[in-house]
Amino acid sequence: MDYLDLLFDRPDQLPTRWADHTFEQCTFRKLNLSGQSLAGANFIDCRFDHCDLTRAGLKNTKLYDIQFLHCNLQHVDFSVCNPFGFHVNFQECPLNYAVFIDRKLKKARFADCSLREAHFIKSDLSGTTFHHCNLEFATFDNNDLTQADFSSSYNLTLNPDSNKLKKARFSLHNLPGLLMKHELVIVH
């Protein structure tokens, strides 16, 4: 079934099974979708606002041009989403323990998010902005971080040898996290 330009703000409006449903230009507001399987659903140009998606199942879910605003997305594995057209942006979202493996996140935006212990592995993060994000214990391994902007984020630990960093932006307070592998003592 296809849904176009609708507001979903009550649980009784939602399908009992999400697979094979397409939502285009829809808004999901203040919904508890924690632990639900959204497997096989297609979301195109949609907005999730103040929703709880903790541990939501996204196997083969299409996320094309999706905005997550003030949503709880902890323990969500985005690496199982349909890779075709995958494009997401996040604002003020807890994404602790989220997983992004082999994802194209070119020019994505993470603004004021908590990404504690998130995993970014083998992903294309070129041009991605991490604006005022907490990156404590986040893993960055074998990524393309060309022109990524970490300049306002904090608690970053990243091995420059295992990521492509050409023209990536960092602030001076990011330096200790970039040099950690060398076990240097940085004094302020």
N, C-alpha and C positions, 0 to 999 in steps of 0.2 A: 504494500500500500504506500502511496506517496502522500506526503504532507508538505504544503507550501505556505510559507509566510504565516505561521501560527505561533501563538504563545502557549506554552505548556507551563502551568504554575500550580496544578493540582495533580496528585497521584492518580486520581481516577481518569485522567485524560491520557495516560500513557498506555502503550501497548503491553500486553502481558508477556509477549515474546517479541524481541527487537529484530531478529533476523529478517532480512529481505524487506525491511521498511526503509524508505528514503525520506529524509527530512531536509528540506531546502529552505534557507532563509528563515529558519525557525529559532525561537528563543525559548530556552529552558531556564526557569527562574525559581529559586528557593526550593529545589527538589532534593530529596534524599535518595540517591541512586547508589548508595554505598553497598558494595558487594554484588551488585546486579551484573548480569551478563548482557552487554550490549553487542555481543558477537554478531557479525554479519550485517549490522545496520550501516546505513550510509548517511553521513552528516555532511552537508554541503553549505558553506557560507552560513553557519549557525553560530549561536552565541549561548554559552552556559554562564549564568549569572547567579552567584551565591548558592551553588549546588554542591552537595557532598557526593563525590565520586570515589571515595576511598575504596581501594581494592576492586574497582569496577573491572570487569572482564572485557577486553577489547579485541579478542581474537578475530582477525579479518574484518575489523570495523574500519570503514573509510572515514577519515577526518580530513576534509578538504576545506581550507580557509576557515578554521574554527577559532573563536575567541573564548578563552576561559577567564572569567572575571570573578575574583573573590571565591574561587572554588577550592574545595579540599580534594586534592588529587594524590594523596599519599599512597604509596605501595602500588601505583598503577604502572603496568608494563606496556609502554607504547611501542615496544619492538615487535609486538604480535599484531599490530594494526596492518591493514592493507597498505602497502607502500605507495601505491599509485596515487599521486596528487597529494600526498601527506603534507599538510601545512597547518601549523598551530601557533598560537600566541597566548601568553599567560600574563595576567596582571594580578598582583597581590594574592598569589595562590601558594599554599603549602604543597610542595612537590617532593617532600622528603621520601627517600627510598624509591623514587620513580626510576624507571629503566628506559633508556633510549639507546638501543643497540642497532647498528646498521640503519639509521634513520637519516633522511635528508631533511635537515632543519635550516636550510639556507635562509638567511635574513629573518629568522624567527626572533621574537622578542620575549624575553623573560623580564618583567618589571616588578620590583619589590616582592620577589618570591623567595621562599625558603626552599633550598635544594640540598638540604643536609643528606648526605650519603646517597645522593642520586648517582646514577651510572650513565655516563656518556661514552660509548665504546663504538669504534668504527663508524662514526657518524660524520656527516658533512654539516658542520656548524659555521661555514664561511659566511661572514657578514652578520652573524647572530649577535644580538645585544643582550648582555646580562646587566641590567640596570638596577643597582642597589639590591643585589641578591646575596643571600647567605649561602656560601658554597662549602660550608664546613664538612669535611670528609667526603666531598663529592669526588668521583673518579672520572678522570679524563684520560682515555687511552686510545691511541691510534685514530685520532680524529683530524679532520681538516678544520682548523680554527683560523684560517686566513681571514684577516680583517675583522675577526670577532672582537667585541668590545667588553672587556672586564674592568674597565677603569673605575667604575663606581662600586663594584662588588667587593666582598670581603670574605675572609677565611678561605681564600683560594690556595689549593695545593695542586700543582700541575708539573709534570715532568716534560720540559721542553723537548727532550730527545725522543719522546714517544708520541708527539703531536706535531702537526704542521702549523706553524705560528706566524707565517709571513704577514707582516703589517698588522698583527693583532695588537690591541691596545690594553695596556696595564697601567696602574698607578704605582707610585713608589711604595705604597703600603702593600702591594701585591708581591714585591720582590722576595721577601722571605719564603713565600710559598712556591716560588719558581726556582729557588736555589736549595730547597730542602734536601734534595737527593745528594747534594754535595756536603751536607752536614756542617755548613758554615754558620757562624754565630753573627747575626746582624744586629748592630747596636743602633738605637735611634738617637 
